[in-house]
């Protein structure tokens, strides 16, 4: 209740979900790019900052902060359960 009567608060926060995977989007951008510089620019404008839902584990949501174009899945390692693990 407010001084003038009933009030309503409407939250306009929403998200659109796509059915294509992040890899499919990257491959699409690669096909549409004129050269490597254009591809990197398209990735940085269309993919970086996006929110994705992982298709494994607890289906967590991640936000893409950036893309390392110089790394490969065989070189990239991360710590998992106390040991370094490759993503490849």
N, C-alpha and C positions, 0 to 999 in steps of 0.2 A: 504494500500500500504506500502511496505517496500522498502528499498534501492535496493533490488535485484528483486523486482517484487511483485506479489500477494502472500499472505500467507494465510494459513487456520489453524484454531485452532479447534481441535476435543476434545470434552469432553468425557472422558471414564467412567464417573460416571453412574452407573446403579444399579437397584435392581431386585431381583427375588421375585416374589410373589407366595405364596403357597395358595392352596384352602382349606387346613385344618385349623381348629381353633387352638388357643393356648391350649385350654383344651384338644382337641384331641391329640395334640402333647405330652402334659404332660401324658395323659393316655397311649399313645403308649410307652413312655419312662418307665413308671411304669411297664408295662407288660414285657418289655425287660430287666429290671434291675434284678440283682441277689439278691440284698438285699437293705435295706434302704440307706446305705452309697453309694452304686453304683447308686441308683436312684438320690440322691442329687447331686452326681458328674455329672451325665448325664444332669440334669437340669442346673447346673451351666455352663457346657460347651456348651450346645446346645440351651438353651432358654435365659439365661441372656445375655444381649447385643443385643438381637433381636429387631427389629422394628415391631410393630403390628398396625393394623388399627382397631379402635373401631367400633363395629357394631351398635352403638347407636349415637344419637345426630348428630353432624356435621361430623362424620366419621374421627375424628382426629387420628393422628399417635402418638404412644407412644413408648418409648424405655424401655425395661425391665431392671431395674437397679439391681434387686436382688429378691430373693424369701424367704419369711419368713416361714419356715417350722413349726414353733411353733404356728402360728396364725390360726384361723379358720374364715370363713365368718361371724359367729354369734358374734365373739369377736371383729372383726375389724370394727372400726367406722371412719368416716371422716366428716369434716365440709361441709355442703351444705346449702346454703341460710341462714346462721347464726345459724343452729342447727346441732347437731351431728346425723348422719344417719348411720345405719348399711348397709353393702353391701348384707346381706342375705335377 
